[in-house]
Amino acid sequence: MSSAIEQKKRIVEEITEKLKKSQTTVIVDYRGLNVAEITELRKQLREAGVEFKVYKNTLMRRAAEKAELSQLNEFLTGPNAVAFSEHDPVMPAKILNDFAKKNEKLEIKAGVVEGRLVSISEIKALAELPPREGLLSMLLSVLQAPVRNFALAVKAVADQKEGQSA
């Protein structure tokens, strides 16, 4: 009997660690999805580096309390699955939101972004953001604009002086 308790303690520690390390955690109700649909969802999440697990609600509640996220407990009823992402805060929200649009049976219940409980509307807003690479390229183009404009101004001045001397 004690080995079962030890195993549950290890699982609670594992979940607690994932809740603390994840940039984004999304809890969904997958009731009504068939095996093929869940397999497709898991595949999409795995390819994006997002871990998707099903845990017992009692273990999730204990882990949420240990991770100081006891506000999650009200959402831990019924069959739930949890998506954890340590690297990209946008991808789990984006994939789950897109999947939920195509499949009404998948319901986003709650989320945690950087240690803070967020509403469903905030998760959906996060899902509308471009992926990390897109945000980085936008930032890079904003940073390059002043240099590019300066270079064009210098070239225009040089061309103007060249035209005057001819």
Residue pairs with C-beta under 8 A, 6 or more apart in sequence:
8 59
11 55
11 59
12 59
12 62
12 63
12 66
13 63
14 63
15 55
15 59
15 60
15 63
15 67
16 63
16 66
16 67
18 25
18 51
18 84
19 25
19 63
19 64
19 67
19 69
19 84
19 112
20 67
20 115
21 84
21 86
22 84
22 85
22 86
22 112
23 85
23 86
23 87
23 88
23 89
23 113
23 114
24 83
24 84
24 85
24 88
24 89
24 90
24 91
24 92
24 93
24 111
24 112
24 113
24 114
24 126
25 82
25 83
25 84
25 85
25 92
25 111
25 112
25 113
26 82
26 83
26 92
26 93
26 96
26 108
26 110
26 111
26 123
27 72
27 75
27 76
27 80
27 81
27 82
27 108
27 109
27 110
27 111
28 80
28 81
28 82
28 83
28 96
28 100
28 106
28 107
28 108
28 109
29 78
29 79
29 80
29 106
29 107
29 109
30 38
30 41
30 54
30 79
30 80
30 81
30 105
30 106
31 78
31 79
31 105
31 107
32 105
33 41
33 103
33 105
33 106
37 103
37 105
41 52
41 95
41 96
41 99
41 106
42 52
44 95
44 99
45 51
45 52
45 83
45 92
45 95
45 96
46 52
48 85
48 88
48 91
48 92
48 95
49 85
49 87
49 88
49 91
50 83
50 84
50 85
50 88
50 91
50 92
50 95
51 83
51 84
51 85
52 81
52 82
52 83
52 84
53 81
53 82
53 84
54 79
54 80
54 81
54 82
55 63
55 80
55 82
57 76
57 77
57 78
57 80
60 72
60 76
60 80
60 82
61 72
61 73
61 76
64 70
64 71
64 72
64 73
64 76
65 73
69 112
69 115
69 117
71 117
72 110
72 112
72 117
75 109
75 110
80 109
83 92
83 95
83 96
84 92
85 91
85 92
88 131
88 132
89 113
89 114
89 126
90 126
90 127
90 129
90 130
90 131
90 132
91 131
93 111
93 123
93 124
93 126
93 127
94 126
94 127
94 129
94 131
96 106
96 108
96 123
96 127
97 108
97 123
97 124
97 127
98 127
99 106
100 106
100 107
100 108
108 120
108 123
108 124
109 120
110 117
110 118
110 120
111 117
111 118
111 119
111 120
111 122
111 123
111 126
112 118
113 122
113 123
113 126
118 126
129 135
130 138
